[in-house]
Amino acid sequence: MVPKPGDVLYVNRDASVQFSGDRALVFRVIKVCDRPTYYGWVWLTGYVLDRKGNALARREIYVQMAGLQKAATPPTVVRQPNPAAPTAPRNALRR
């Protein structure tokens, strides 16, 4: 599989031994580096995602393309406004 920005991938031992066991992760790709690597390997920049789809950390990883798997897309997080938060009156900003 050739990854592209926006892909959500499951990265485990098949992609690189550093992601074996409990070190496997769900990763959203934001950039595929074009610097030269060994055949079949690629540098990816993106975000490690939690179970809800929230970004936990930005990382750059070096993986084998043949070991990458598409992950089930985590649910989209929609943030609702907090009704208890104080807000300024609408006309407060007008002069």
Residue frames relative to the residue before (quaternion, step in Angstrom):
aa qw qx qy qz dx dy dz
M 1.0000 0.0000 0.0000 0.0000 0.00 0.00 0.00
V 0.2411 -0.7434 0.6073 0.1432 3.57 -0.97 0.88
P 0.3019 -0.7878 0.5071 0.1762 3.60 -0.43 1.17
K 0.0880 -0.7697 0.6290 0.0647 3.54 -1.28 0.47
P 0.6609 -0.5049 0.3510 0.4301 3.61 -1.15 0.44
G 0.7350 0.3674 -0.3096 0.4785 3.54 -0.97 0.95
D 0.5530 0.6032 -0.4031 0.4097 3.60 1.17 -0.39
V 0.2086 -0.7239 0.6424 0.1408 3.54 -1.16 0.72
L 0.0806 -0.8380 0.5386 -0.0355 3.53 -0.52 1.26
Y 0.3064 -0.6724 0.6335 0.2297 3.51 -1.29 0.53
V 0.0974 -0.8110 0.5769 0.0046 3.57 -0.52 1.22
N 0.1112 0.7943 -0.5851 0.1203 3.55 -0.60 1.18
R 0.8191 -0.2593 0.1851 0.4770 3.57 -1.28 -0.34
D 0.5958 0.5822 -0.3682 0.4130 3.61 1.08 -0.60
A 0.6888 0.4588 -0.2697 0.4922 3.58 1.16 -0.60
S 0.7616 -0.1836 0.1395 0.6056 3.59 1.11 -0.70
V 0.5553 -0.6382 0.4157 0.3341 3.59 -0.96 0.83
Q 0.5894 0.5929 -0.3821 0.3939 3.62 1.10 -0.45
F 0.7120 0.4155 -0.2500 0.5080 3.60 1.26 -0.29
S 0.3532 0.7506 -0.4922 0.2638 3.59 1.11 0.59
G 0.8279 0.2518 -0.1853 0.4657 3.53 -1.30 0.45
D 0.8312 -0.1761 0.1471 0.5064 3.55 -0.90 -0.97
R 0.5776 0.5807 -0.3812 0.4288 3.60 1.25 0.13
A 0.4008 0.6937 -0.4888 0.3454 3.60 1.27 0.16
L 0.0599 -0.8220 0.5663 0.0046 3.56 -1.11 0.61
V 0.3819 -0.6449 0.6018 0.2759 3.51 -1.38 0.30
F 0.0755 -0.8355 0.5403 -0.0658 3.54 -0.69 1.19
R 0.1843 -0.7592 0.6140 0.1126 3.59 -0.86 0.97
V 0.3442 -0.7638 0.5192 0.1690 3.57 -0.62 1.22
I 0.0903 -0.7798 0.6159 0.0665 3.56 -1.00 0.87
K 0.8026 0.0407 -0.0184 0.5949 3.59 1.22 -0.43
V 0.1865 -0.7290 0.6479 0.1179 3.54 -1.13 0.79
C 0.3414 -0.7743 0.4972 0.1917 3.57 -0.44 1.22
D 0.3281 -0.7603 0.5315 0.1780 3.54 -1.07 0.75
R 0.4177 0.6977 -0.4936 0.3084 3.62 1.17 0.22
P 0.5914 -0.6177 0.3851 0.3469 3.57 -1.06 0.73
T 0.0212 -0.7753 0.6310 -0.0194 3.55 -1.10 0.83
Y 0.6622 -0.4255 0.3880 0.4794 3.54 -1.27 -0.19
Y 0.6312 -0.5449 0.3875 0.3932 3.57 -1.15 0.60
G 0.8161 0.2457 -0.2070 0.4803 3.56 -0.91 1.02
W 0.6628 0.4620 -0.3025 0.5057 3.58 1.27 -0.09
V 0.0517 -0.8014 0.5959 0.0021 3.58 -1.20 0.54
W 0.3498 -0.6796 0.6005 0.2349 3.53 -1.26 0.59
L 0.0641 -0.7947 0.6036 0.0077 3.58 -0.87 1.00
T 0.1711 -0.7414 0.6388 0.1140 3.53 -1.09 0.76
G 0.2921 0.7610 -0.5394 0.2113 3.56 -0.92 0.85
Y 0.5569 -0.6001 0.4739 0.3244 3.50 -1.33 -0.39
V 0.3797 -0.6561 0.6035 0.2474 3.53 -1.11 0.80
L 0.2022 -0.8068 0.5498 0.0768 3.58 -0.82 1.03
D 0.3847 -0.6793 0.5634 0.2705 3.54 -1.18 0.56
R 0.7533 -0.4073 0.2648 0.4433 3.60 -1.27 -0.04
K 0.6876 0.4646 -0.2809 0.4820 3.57 1.18 -0.50
G 0.5724 -0.6078 0.3753 0.4025 3.58 1.27 -0.13
N 0.4730 0.6597 -0.4474 0.3754 3.57 1.27 0.21
A 0.4678 -0.6645 0.5051 0.2906 3.57 -1.04 0.76
L 0.2313 -0.7827 0.5666 0.1137 3.55 -0.87 1.01
A 0.7969 -0.0998 0.1239 0.5828 3.58 0.92 -0.91
R 0.3764 -0.6803 0.5762 0.2522 3.53 -1.17 0.65
R 0.0234 0.8101 -0.5821 0.0666 3.57 -0.89 0.98
E 0.2329 -0.6925 0.6537 0.1975 3.47 -1.39 0.28
I 0.0406 -0.8202 0.5701 -0.0249 3.56 -0.70 1.10
Y 0.2844 -0.7308 0.6026 0.1479 3.54 -1.24 0.65
V 0.1070 0.8326 -0.5217 0.1523 3.57 -0.37 1.24
Q 0.4929 -0.6043 0.5298 0.3335 3.54 -1.35 0.29
M 0.4715 -0.6941 0.4651 0.2822 3.58 -0.76 1.00
A 0.6351 0.5564 -0.3368 0.4167 3.61 1.01 -0.75
G 0.7082 0.4640 -0.2642 0.4619 3.61 1.14 -0.51
L 0.5272 0.6442 -0.4129 0.3696 3.59 1.24 -0.08
Q 0.1080 -0.7814 0.6133 0.0401 3.55 -1.11 0.78
K 0.4686 -0.6328 0.5268 0.3200 3.56 -1.06 0.74
A 0.2776 -0.7484 0.5807 0.1603 3.54 -0.97 0.89
A 0.5642 -0.5270 0.4852 0.4104 3.52 -1.26 0.39
T 0.4660 -0.6940 0.4697 0.2839 3.57 -0.75 1.02
P 0.4160 -0.7020 0.5124 0.2676 3.57 -0.76 1.00
P 0.6143 -0.5545 0.3876 0.4062 3.59 -1.11 0.48
T 0.5004 -0.6352 0.4925 0.3219 3.55 -1.10 0.67
V 0.3309 -0.7415 0.5526 0.1879 3.54 -0.85 0.99
V 0.0668 -0.7809 0.6210 0.0077 3.55 -0.68 1.13
R 0.2303 -0.7889 0.5577 0.1164 3.54 -0.58 1.14
Q 0.2491 -0.7633 0.5845 0.1174 3.53 -0.77 1.12
P 0.5250 -0.6198 0.4592 0.3597 3.60 -1.01 0.67
N 0.4462 -0.6815 0.5167 0.2635 3.54 -1.10 0.74
P 0.3467 -0.7705 0.4887 0.2173 3.63 -0.42 1.12
A 0.6509 0.5185 -0.3244 0.4497 3.62 1.16 -0.43
A 0.5445 0.6284 -0.4050 0.3802 3.60 1.22 -0.29
P 0.4632 -0.6759 0.4874 0.3017 3.57 -0.93 0.83
T 0.1047 -0.7814 0.6132 0.0488 3.56 -1.06 0.77
A 0.4804 -0.6446 0.5084 0.3087 3.54 -1.18 0.58
P 0.5633 -0.5727 0.4548 0.3846 3.59 -1.10 0.58
R 0.6235 -0.5917 0.3670 0.3557 3.58 -1.05 0.75
N 0.7380 0.4117 -0.2394 0.4780 3.56 0.95 -0.79
A 0.4291 0.7202 -0.4577 0.2961 3.64 1.24 0.03
L 0.7015 0.4710 -0.2770 0.4575 3.60 1.06 -0.60
R 0.6030 0.5590 -0.3631 0.4382 3.59 1.17 -0.28
R 0.1344 -0.7862 0.5984 0.0754 3.56 -1.07 0.70
